[in-house]
Structure formats: C-alpha cells, structure tokens
C-alpha cells in the first residue's frame, strides 16, 4: 500500500504537469490560421532550450528508464548497450536532423514520407515509409503505458483491478485533451517538468543509494556475487551483439516519426546542431538508471518473475523516504507522457499527410487536415490503452522489438536520400520489402529476440537482426538501381532540388521562440 506522503507527492507532480499543459494555449500565436504545421510542429518555432527539452524528453522514454535498469538487473553488462547507442545518436542527429530540417523547411515538408515523395517522385515509396513509421510507433506508444503501470504497481500507487485501470486512463486522458487542443506545444511544455523532475529525483536517488550501500565498490561487488562476476563484464562472444545492437538502434532511432517531429519543430538547423551537442546530458541519466539496476541487485531486491523492470521502483520504495519515492515515480510517469504525446501526433500527421491527403482527399483544406489529425491522434491514444488492457505485456514488447527492425528499413530512402538521389525508387521499394521480410523472419525465428546467430559451429556470430536486414535491403537497392538504370527505367521527378550545401534563410521573427 502506498504511503500517504508518497501519493501526495506523486499527485502534486502529475497535477503540475496538467497545469503546464493548460498553459500551452498561451504560447500559441493568436494571429495564425489553423495549419498542420502549427499543430504538429509548433510552427517550427522552438529555440535551443525548448528543442533540447522536447527532443531529449521524446527520445528518452519512461520505458527506457525502466527497461534498461531491468535488463541490467537481469543480465548485467549487455544492458549498457543503450549508453553508447544514445551517444552515437548525437553525431548522427548533428548531421542528419539539421540537413533534413533544411530540406523540409524549404519545401514545406512535415514528415519523412513528404521528403521521400519529393525526393524520388514515388507515391508508393512515400506510402510505405509513412505506414512503416506508423506501424513501428504504435507498440512504442503502448509501451509508455506499460512503463507507467509497472512503476506505479511496484510503488503501490497503482490500485488493483478496475480502480488501477481508471488511474491509468485518467493520466492518459489529461494528456489526450491537452494534445488534442494544443498539439506539440503541450508535450513541449510538459517536457520542462519532466527534465526537472527526472534530473533532480535521479540525482537524489543515486546519492542516497551510494550512501546506503557504501559507495560504488560495494554496489558492484554485491551485484557480482548475486549475478556472477563475469556477467558484469562483456565476454568476447557478446561484443558483436553489443556493438551491432548499439549501432543499429542509433540508426533506427532517427527514423522514428516522433523523433523527426520533435526535430522538425526546431527553429533552424543551427538549433538542432546545438541541441545534438547537448543531448549527452540525457545519456548520463540513462547510465545512472542502468547503475540503479545493478544497485537493486546488490541490495537484494527480488523482482517478480518476468518483471525485472520493477527492480528499480522496488529499490526506490525500499530505500527512499516516501516524498522522494513519490517524486521518482511521478518523474517516470511524466516521462512517459511526453513521448506518448509526440508519438500520437507524429502518427496522426503521417496518416493525414501521406495517406489521407495523398489518396483520399487531395484538396483538404489546412483546417480540415488539422481536424483529421486531432481525431487520429486521439484514436491512436485510445488504441494504445486498449492494446495495453487487451493483450499481454510481452506482446507489446515483442512488437516493439519488431518495430525497431522495421523502422530501420526506411533508412536508405530517408537518410541516404539526403546525400544522393542515385538510388532508384523501385529498387528502394524492393529493398524495403526484402528488409522487412528478412528482419521479421529472423526475429520471429529466434523467439522474438532481436539478436540472431549467423554462421554455423559451436559459437556462431550473434548480431542485431535489424542490421542484417538493412544489409539485405541496401544490397537489393544498390543492385536493383544498377539494373534498372541500365535498362533505362525512368525515375520519378525529383522536386527537392537538393544542393551539396544547404543554406536556408531564417524567416522573419513572429514572436518569442516558444512552443
């Protein structure tokens, strides 16, 4: 049963998040007509501070903050692949996000599929890029709810039965209303509270854990005794899986619609480059969460079978004063609201721009596009709630693992297309199909494990399935382009006019750079 002080602190932080979401309407320019760019991208007006908060809050989700320490609790060193993975993301974002923003701003693109449509002149290729993004995003959205439920259950804040389900629905309902009304500005404002709550609470928790357990040395020694010394270090056989999982996850992350949506909301490529340099501060948080998973081992926390993600919440509940524990649980809950909101906005925007307008209602007015996007965003949230209540937690995890493999298959069309238009759209479509099929087969064959063995013998090479599928994808795309070019098969018209060095004039300022 939750302590009264813990519950009061939790509710205070959640209430603060709701109040902040309401203030988002004050930051919307009153002289702007409704537009999808305004609702989904906050009129591309976010400066460095807001972009750092929103992009960091979007990338580092609540499930990340529970799954990584849970993996460290159960498996030791392999869990820390997430640290180099998020470090690799930073230089990639420095190059790719800033360049893609410049093209998108010049041509009015809102989604990655918009860019693909303009770059290759291929509606089918743009359609599969949009649908892949939506398909990969939906289980990721559901995982945010699972993260909230796991944390609140471990802390005793989540009542059993229907009452607990109502708590979860109420948390999500406030987010749904704010997002429906204010679009991306709502999660942008909430991301400020998320950053303060997570940074403050994690610093306090880490300090208290080190003080209670006697410092880093006893923590690692105690964990080694319980898990086994070698498990805290990577064996030579684990290193290929570790490295390829870190690289493949970094490449995949920047293809997710919610990350691109947060990036497109910046006010310029310079802002994105500054933010990319500062993003490792969030990576430090992730490393500390992983350390807490090791500390849970050392403290003798016994997480339920199949529920290792509850290890850190159980550690917090055991060692922390009730108000601080409530702050930690609230910080993780708020941490789920930001990415969940951006994910629903990104999925809705992709549907409206690349499915509804392209194939259903080409003459839809901006006002109608916003109205449809709001409805789809709300539907996505309701679908995520239904998914969580209707299926096993493991089903969402399995689909999210597949989603990471799937989203990586649009990398050639989007990222490679930023630097060369040589690849043929039909070859890219064929490569995407091969990558999707091979990646799905590899993951399902291994019982929904994203690490797959290659080769024969006593110790086959184990690497990330998404990277294997991407290699097949690129091979087919390159070979197919060579064949189609030789046969003289025409390409679509390239509307991007992409120069080798992009320079975009800053538009006139229309007010403060706020969400």
C-alpha positions in Angstrom: 0.0 0.0 0.0 1.3 3.4 -0.9 2.4 5.8 1.8 0.2 9.0 2.1 3.2 11.3 1.6 4.3 9.3 -1.5 0.9 9.5 -3.0 0.6 13.3 -2.3 4.0 14.0 -3.9 3.1 11.9 -6.9 -0.3 13.6 -7.4 1.3 17.1 -7.0 3.8 16.4 -9.8 1.1 15.0 -12.1 -1.1 17.9 -11.3 1.7 20.3 -12.1 2.1 18.5 -15.5 -1.6 19.0 -16.2 -1.5 22.7 -15.3 1.6 23.2 -17.5 -0.3 21.5 -20.4 -3.1 24.0 -20.0 -0.7 26.9 -20.3 0.4 25.8 -23.8 -2.5 27.7 -25.3 -1.0 30.9 -24.1 2.1 30.3 -26.2 0.2 29.9 -29.5 0.3 32.9 -31.8 -3.2 34.3 -32.0 -2.9 35.7 -35.5 -2.2 32.3 -37.1 -4.7 30.3 -39.1 -5.0 26.6 -38.2 -2.5 24.5 -40.0 -0.9 21.1 -39.7 2.5 22.7 -39.4 1.3 24.8 -36.5 -0.5 22.0 -34.6 2.1 19.2 -35.3 5.3 21.2 -35.3 4.5 24.3 -33.2 5.1 26.4 -36.3 8.8 25.3 -36.3 9.4 27.9 -33.6 11.3 26.1 -30.8 14.6 27.6 -29.8 17.6 25.6 -28.4 16.3 25.3 -24.9 12.8 24.1 -25.8 14.2 21.8 -28.5 16.7 20.2 -26.1 13.9 19.6 -23.6 11.4 18.2 -26.2 13.9 16.1 -28.2 15.5 14.7 -25.0 12.1 14.1 -23.5 11.0 12.4 -26.6 14.0 10.1 -27.1 14.4 9.1 -23.5 11.1 7.5 -22.7 9.7 6.1 -19.5 10.0 2.6 -20.8 13.7 3.2 -21.5 14.2 4.3 -17.9 12.6 1.1 -16.6 13.7 -1.4 -19.3 17.4 -0.6 -19.2 17.8 -1.0 -15.4 15.6 -4.0 -15.6 17.9 -5.5 -18.2 20.9 -4.6 -16.0 19.2 -6.3 -13.1 18.7 -9.5 -15.0 21.7 -9.6 -17.4 24.4 -7.3 -16.2 26.7 -5.6 -18.7 24.7 -6.2 -22.0 22.1 -3.7 -20.8 24.5 -0.8 -21.1 24.4 -1.0 -24.9 21.9 1.8 -24.5 24.6 4.2 -23.4 26.8 4.0 -26.5 23.7 3.8 -28.6 22.4 7.1 -27.4 25.9 8.6 -27.7 26.1 7.5 -31.4 22.7 9.2 -31.9 24.2 12.6 -31.2 26.6 13.0 -34.2 24.1 11.3 -36.4 21.5 13.9 -35.3 24.0 16.7 -35.8 24.3 15.8 -39.5 21.1 14.2 -40.4 18.5 16.1 -38.5 19.9 19.5 -39.4 20.1 18.7 -43.1 16.7 17.1 -43.2 15.2 20.2 -41.4 16.7 22.4 -44.1 15.1 20.5 -46.9 11.8 20.2 -45.0 11.6 23.9 -44.3 12.4 24.8 -47.8 9.7 22.6 -49.3 7.1 22.7 -46.5 7.6 19.0 -45.6 6.2 17.9 -42.3 7.0 14.1 -42.3 9.9 11.9 -43.6 7.5 10.5 -46.2 6.9 14.0 -47.5 10.7 14.2 -48.2 10.7 10.8 -49.8 7.7 11.8 -52.0 9.5 14.9 -53.2 13.0 13.3 -53.5 12.0 10.3 -55.6 8.6 11.4 -57.0 7.3 8.0 -55.9 3.9 7.9 -54.1 4.2 4.1 -53.4 7.6 4.6 -51.7 6.4 7.5 -49.7 3.3 5.4 -48.6 5.4 2.5 -47.3 7.7 4.9 -45.5 4.7 6.5 -43.8 3.0 3.2 -43.0 6.2 1.7 -41.6 6.6 4.7 -39.3 3.0 4.4 -38.0 3.3 0.6 -37.6 6.6 0.9 -35.6 5.2 3.7 -33.5 2.0 2.2 -32.2 3.6 -0.6 -30.0 6.1 2.0 -28.8 3.2 4.2 -27.7 1.7 1.3 -25.8 5.0 0.6 -24.0 4.8 4.1 -22.5 1.6 3.0 -20.7 3.2 -0.3 -19.7 6.1 1.7 -18.2 3.7 3.8 -16.1 1.8 0.8 -14.9 5.0 -1.2 -14.0 6.4 1.8 -12.0 3.1 2.6 -10.2 2.5 -1.1 -9.4 5.9 -1.5 -7.9 5.4 1.6 -5.8 2.0 0.6 -4.6 0.4 3.7 -6.2 -1.5 1.6 -8.8 -4.6 0.0 -7.2 -5.6 -3.5 -8.1 -8.4 -4.2 -10.6 -10.6 -1.7 -12.3 -9.5 1.2 -10.0 -5.9 0.9 -11.3 -7.1 0.9 -14.9 -9.1 4.1 -14.2 -5.9 5.7 -12.8 -4.1 4.9 -16.0 -6.9 6.1 -18.1 -7.2 9.3 -16.2 -3.4 10.0 -16.6 -3.7 9.5 -20.3 -7.0 11.4 -20.7 -5.4 14.6 -19.5 -2.6 14.2 -22.0 -5.1 13.4 -24.8 -7.1 16.5 -24.1 -4.1 18.8 -24.0 -2.6 17.3 -27.2 -5.9 17.5 -29.0 -6.2 21.2 -28.2 -2.7 22.4 -28.4 -0.7 19.9 -30.5 3.0 19.7 -30.0 3.1 22.7 -27.7 1.5 20.6 -24.9 4.3 18.0 -24.7 6.9 20.7 -25.2 5.8 22.5 -22.1 5.4 19.2 -20.1 9.0 18.3 -21.2 10.3 21.1 -19.0 8.7 19.5 -15.9 10.0 16.1 -17.0 13.5 17.3 -17.2 13.5 19.0 -13.8 11.7 16.0 -12.1 13.9 13.3 -13.6 17.3 15.2 -13.1 16.5 16.2 -9.5 15.0 12.9 -8.4 17.6 10.7 -10.1 20.5 12.7 -8.6 18.9 12.4 -5.1 18.2 8.7 -5.5 21.8 7.9 -6.8 23.4 9.8 -3.9 21.2 8.1 -1.4 21.8 4.6 -2.8 25.5 5.2 -2.7 25.3 6.4 0.8 23.1 3.5 2.0 25.1 0.8 0.2 28.6 2.1 1.0 29.7 3.5 -2.4 30.3 2.2 -5.9 32.7 -0.5 -4.9 30.3 -2.4 -2.5 27.5 -2.0 -5.1 29.4 -3.7 -7.9 30.8 -6.3 -5.5 27.4 -7.2 -4.2 25.9 -7.3 -7.6 28.7 -9.5 -8.9 28.1 -12.0 -6.1 24.4 -12.3 -6.9 24.6 -12.2 -10.7 28.1 -13.8 -11.2 31.3 -11.8 -11.7 31.6 -12.4 -15.5 28.1 -11.2 -16.1 29.1 -7.6 -15.1 31.6 -7.7 -18.0 31.1 -8.4 -21.7 32.5 -11.7 -22.8 34.2 -11.7 -26.3 31.2 -13.6 -27.7 28.9 -10.9 -26.5 30.8 -8.0 -28.1 29.5 -8.3 -31.7 25.9 -8.3 -30.4 26.6 -5.4 -28.1 28.2 -3.3 -30.9 25.7 -4.0 -33.7 22.8 -3.5 -31.3 24.1 -0.1 -30.3 24.8 0.9 -33.9 21.5 -0.4 -35.4 19.4 1.1 -32.6 21.1 4.5 -33.2 20.4 4.4 -36.9 16.8 3.3 -36.3 16.0 5.9 -33.6 16.4 8.8 -36.0 13.9 7.3 -38.4 11.1 7.1 -35.9 8.3 9.7 -36.7 8.2 11.1 -33.2 11.9 11.9 -33.2 11.7 13.6 -36.6 8.6 15.5 -35.5 10.4 16.8 -32.4 13.4 17.8 -34.6 11.3 19.5 -37.3 9.8 21.7 -34.6 13.1 23.5 -34.1 13.5 27.0 -35.5 16.6 26.2 -37.6 19.4 23.8 -38.4 21.7 25.7 -36.1 19.4 25.0 -33.2 19.5 21.3 -34.0 23.3 21.2 -34.1 23.5 22.9 -30.7 21.0 20.5 -29.2 22.8 17.5 -30.6 25.9 18.6 -28.8 24.0 18.9 -25.5 22.0 15.7 -25.8 24.6 13.5 -23.9 23.3 15.1 -20.7 20.3 12.8 -21.1 22.6 9.9 -21.8 24.2 10.4 -18.4 20.7 10.0 -16.9 20.3 6.7 -18.7 23.6 5.4 -17.4 22.6 6.3 -13.9 19.3 4.4 -14.3 21.3 1.4 -15.5 23.5 1.7 -12.4 20.4 1.6 -10.2 19.6 -1.7 -11.8 23.0 -3.0 -10.6 22.3 -1.4 -7.2 18.9 -3.3 -7.0 20.9 -6.5 -7.3 23.3 -5.5 -4.6 20.5 -4.5 -2.3 18.9 -7.9 -2.7 15.7 -6.7 -4.4 13.6 -9.6 -5.6 11.7 -8.5 -8.7 8.8 -10.7 -9.8 9.5 -13.4 -12.4 9.3 -11.8 -15.8 9.1 -8.3 -14.3 12.7 -7.1 -14.0 11.6 -3.6 -15.0 10.1 -3.3 -11.5 13.5 -3.7 -9.8 14.4 -0.1 -9.6 10.9 1.1 -8.5 11.1 -1.6 -5.7 14.6 -0.3 -4.7 13.3 3.2 -4.5 10.3 2.1 -2.5 12.6 0.3 -0.1 15.4 2.8 0.4 13.9 6.3 -0.2 11.8 8.5 2.1 8.2 8.5 0.9 8.1 12.0 -0.6 11.3 11.3 -2.6 9.9 8.0 -3.8 6.7 9.7 -4.9 8.8 12.2 -6.8 10.7 9.4 -8.6 7.5 7.6 -9.6 5.9 10.8 -10.8 9.0 11.7 -12.8 8.9 8.4 -14.6 5.1 8.7 -15.2 5.6 12.3 -16.6 8.5 10.9 -18.6 6.0 8.6 -20.4 3.5 11.4 -21.2 5.9 13.5 -23.3 7.0 10.8 -25.8 3.5 9.3 -25.9 2.0 12.7 -26.9 4.7 13.2 -29.6 4.2 9.7 -30.9 0.5 10.1 -31.3 1.0 13.5 -33.0 3.6 12.0 -35.4 1.5 9.0 -36.3 -1.5 11.2 -36.9 0.5 13.7 -39.0 1.9 10.9 -41.2 -1.5 9.5 -41.8 -3.0 12.8 -42.7 -0.2 14.0 -45.0 0.7 10.7 -46.7 -2.5 8.7 -46.7 -5.5 10.9 -46.3 -4.4 13.9 -48.4 -2.5 11.7 -50.9 -5.1 9.1 -51.6 -8.5 10.2 -50.0 -8.9 14.0 -50.1 -6.2 15.8 -52.1 -8.0 19.1 -51.8 -8.4 19.0 -48.0 -8.1 22.5 -46.5 -5.4 23.1 -43.8 -8.2 23.4 -41.2 -9.7 20.0 -42.2 -6.2 18.4 -42.1 -5.8 19.6 -38.5 -9.2 18.3 -37.6 -8.5 14.9 -39.0 -5.0 14.8 -37.4 -6.6 15.6 -34.0 -9.1 12.8 -34.4 -6.4 10.3 -35.5 -4.1 11.3 -32.6 -6.9 10.7 -30.1 -7.7 7.4 -31.8 -4.1 6.3 -31.5 -4.1 7.0 -27.8 -7.3 5.1 -27.3 -5.9 2.2 -29.3 -2.8 2.2 -27.1 -4.9 2.0 -24.0 -7.0 -0.8 -25.5 -3.8 -2.6 -26.5 -2.4 -2.5 -23.0 -5.6 -3.8 -21.4 -6.4 -6.4 -24.1 -3.0 -8.1 -24.7 -0.2 -9.4 -22.6 2.7 -7.1 -21.8 5.1 -9.4 -23.7 3.0 -8.9 -26.9 3.8 -5.1 -26.8 7.4 -5.8 -26.1 7.7 -8.3 -29.0 6.0 -5.9 -31.4 8.3 -3.0 -30.3 11.3 -5.2 -31.0 10.0 -5.8 -34.4 9.2 -2.1 -34.8 12.9 -1.3 -34.3 13.8 -3.7 -37.1 11.1 -2.4 -39.3 11.8 1.3 -38.9 15.4 0.7 -39.8 14.3 -0.4 -43.3 13.4 3.2 -44.3 16.9 4.4 -43.6 18.1 4.0 -47.2 15.2 6.0 -48.6 15.4 8.8 -46.0 19.0 9.1 -44.8 20.8 8.0 -47.9 18.5 10.1 -50.0 19.6 13.2 -48.1 23.0 12.9 -49.8 22.4 11.2 -53.2 19.5 10.7 -55.5 21.2 7.9 -57.4 19.1 5.1 -55.9 16.1 4.2 -58.0 12.7 4.4 -56.2 11.6 1.0 -57.4 14.9 -0.5 -56.2 14.4 1.2 -52.8 10.9 -0.3 -52.7 12.2 -3.8 -53.4 14.9 -3.3 -50.8 12.4 -2.2 -48.2 10.3 -5.3 -48.9 13.3 -7.6 -48.6 14.5 -5.9 -45.4 11.0 -6.1 -43.8 10.5 -9.7 -44.7 14.0 -10.9 -43.7 14.1 -8.9 -40.5 10.7 -10.2 -39.4 11.7 -13.8 -40.2 14.9 -13.5 -38.3 13.3 -12.0 -35.1 10.3 -14.4 -35.1 12.6 -17.5 -35.8 14.6 -16.7 -32.6 11.5 -16.4 -30.5 11.2 -12.6 -30.8 14.9 -11.9 -30.0 16.5 -9.1 -31.8 19.9 -10.8 -31.5 20.3 -13.5 -34.1 23.1 -16.1 -34.7 24.8 -16.1 -38.0 27.0 -18.9 -39.3 27.5 -22.5 -38.0 29.7 -24.1 -35.4 29.9 -24.1 -31.7 29.9 -20.3 -31.4 28.0 -18.6 -34.3 28.4 -14.8 -34.6 25.5 -13.1 -32.8 24.5 -9.7 -34.2 21.5 -7.4 -34.3 18.7 -8.6 -36.7 17.8 -5.1 -37.9 21.4 -4.5 -39.2 21.3 -7.8 -41.1 18.0 -6.9 -42.7 19.3 -3.4 -43.5 22.3 -5.0 -45.3 20.0 -7.1 -47.4 17.9 -4.0 -48.0 20.9 -2.0 -49.2 22.2 -4.8 -51.4 18.9 -5.1 -53.2 18.5 -1.3 -53.5 22.0 -0.9 -55.0 21.9 -3.9 -57.3 18.3 -3.1 -58.4 19.3 0.5 -59.1 22.2 -0.6 -61.3 19.9 -3.0 -63.3 17.0 -0.5 -63.7 19.4 2.3 -64.7 21.0 0.0 -67.3 17.5 -0.9 -68.6 16.6 2.8 -68.8 13.6 2.5 -66.5 12.5 6.1 -65.8 12.6 7.6 -62.3 10.1 9.9 -60.7 10.7 13.7 -60.8 12.9 15.0 -58.0 11.3 18.1 -56.5 13.8 18.6 -53.7 16.5 20.5 -55.6 19.0 19.4 -53.0 22.3 21.2 -53.3 25.6 19.9 -51.9 25.5 22.6 -49.2 22.1 23.7 -47.9 21.6 27.3 -46.7 18.2 28.3 -45.5 17.3 31.9 -44.7 15.7 32.3 -41.3 12.2 33.5 -41.7 11.2 36.8 -40.0 10.6 36.5 -36.3 6.9 36.4 -35.4 7.3 36.4 -31.7 9.1 34.6 -28.9 10.6 31.2 -29.7 8.2 29.3 -27.6 6.2 26.2 -28.1 
